[in-house]
């Protein structure tokens, strides 16, 4: 897409701190990171979000993420990590090109990835479970 910043990065029109690239994916250091070593992994083929990405490609992306995460841990020496992927503006997505965040976590850092917990009844949980289970026929 001509107006997508990640497509421009993938095409080489915008420079990036690339740590890995193959025919299908590009992994870069985030230019505005949550923490030092924050990595973004994106498919080279444009898709806006998880609702559009090919499921098999998503699986390959996550396989790559696990390998990159291990390398990051080895090089940067952290013990914890957030793996984050946002879909849509309400969920915090600011670039409409599917991407996965690998965020190293360090003791006493200022990163906050949390939310208030709901207290649902067993009936509410069962209602949602039943509706979703009906759709799980592939």
C-alpha positions in Angstrom: 0.0 0.0 0.0 1.4 3.4 -1.0 0.4 5.1 2.3 1.5 2.4 4.7 4.7 3.2 6.6 5.5 -0.4 7.1 5.2 -1.2 3.4 7.6 1.7 2.8 10.0 0.3 5.3 9.7 -3.2 3.7 10.3 -1.6 0.3 13.4 0.2 1.5 11.9 3.6 1.0 12.3 4.4 4.7 15.4 3.2 6.5 15.1 0.7 9.4 17.2 -1.1 11.9 16.6 -4.5 10.3 17.7 -7.5 12.5 16.2 -10.2 10.2 14.7 -10.5 6.8 13.6 -13.3 4.5 11.2 -13.5 1.5 8.1 -13.4 3.8 9.0 -11.3 6.9 11.0 -8.4 8.1 12.0 -7.8 11.7 13.2 -4.4 12.9 14.0 -2.5 16.0 11.1 -0.2 16.9 12.1 3.4 16.2 10.0 4.5 19.2 10.5 1.6 21.6 8.8 0.8 24.9 12.1 -0.6 26.0 15.6 -1.1 24.6 15.6 -3.9 22.2 11.9 -3.7 21.3 11.4 -5.6 18.0 8.6 -5.5 15.4 8.0 -8.4 13.1 5.8 -7.8 10.0 4.8 -9.8 7.0 6.1 -8.3 3.8 2.7 -8.7 2.1 0.3 -6.0 3.4 -2.5 -7.1 5.5 -4.1 -4.8 8.0 -4.6 -7.0 11.0 -5.2 -10.5 12.4 -8.6 -10.7 10.7 -6.8 -10.5 7.3 -3.6 -12.4 7.7 -3.4 -15.9 6.3 -3.5 -18.3 9.3 -0.5 -20.4 8.0 1.5 -17.2 7.5 0.6 -16.1 11.0 1.9 -19.5 12.3 5.2 -19.0 10.4 5.5 -15.5 11.8 5.0 -16.8 15.4 7.6 -19.5 14.8 10.0 -16.7 13.7 9.0 -14.7 16.8 10.0 -17.5 19.1 13.4 -17.8 17.4 14.0 -14.0 17.6 12.8 -13.9 21.2 15.5 -16.4 22.2 18.2 -14.5 20.4 17.0 -11.3 22.0 17.1 -12.9 25.5 20.6 -14.2 24.9 22.0 -10.9 23.6 20.1 -8.4 25.8 20.1 -10.5 29.0 16.5 -9.9 30.1 14.4 -12.6 31.8 10.8 -11.5 30.8 9.1 -10.4 27.6 5.7 -9.1 26.4 4.5 -10.4 23.1 1.9 -8.0 21.9 -0.3 -7.6 18.8 -3.0 -5.0 18.5 -6.0 -5.0 16.0 -7.8 -1.8 15.3 -7.7 1.7 16.9 -9.7 0.8 20.0 -7.1 -2.0 20.7 -4.2 0.4 20.3 -3.2 -0.4 16.7 -1.6 2.8 15.2 -0.2 1.3 12.0 -2.7 -0.7 9.9 -0.2 -3.3 8.8 -0.1 -6.5 10.9 2.9 -6.6 13.2 4.0 -8.4 16.3 5.8 -6.6 19.2 8.5 -8.4 21.1 9.1 -6.1 24.2 12.0 -7.0 26.5 11.1 -6.5 30.2 13.6 -5.4 32.8 13.2 -5.1 36.6 11.6 -1.8 37.5 11.1 -0.6 33.9 8.3 1.8 33.2 6.4 -0.4 30.6 2.8 -1.1 31.5 0.9 -3.7 29.6 -2.1 -4.5 31.8 -5.9 -4.0 32.1 -8.6 -4.1 34.7 -10.0 -7.5 35.3 -13.8 -8.2 35.0 -15.7 -10.4 37.4 -18.0 -12.4 35.2 -20.5 -14.9 36.5 -20.3 -18.5 35.5 -23.4 -18.0 33.4 -21.8 -15.1 31.4 -18.7 -17.2 30.8 -20.8 -20.2 29.7 -22.9 -18.1 27.3 -19.8 -16.7 25.5 -18.1 -20.2 25.6 -21.2 -21.8 23.9 -21.4 -19.2 21.2 -17.7 -19.4 20.4 -17.6 -23.2 20.5 -20.3 -23.3 17.8 -18.0 -21.3 15.5 -15.0 -23.5 16.0 -15.8 -25.8 13.1 -13.1 -25.4 10.5 
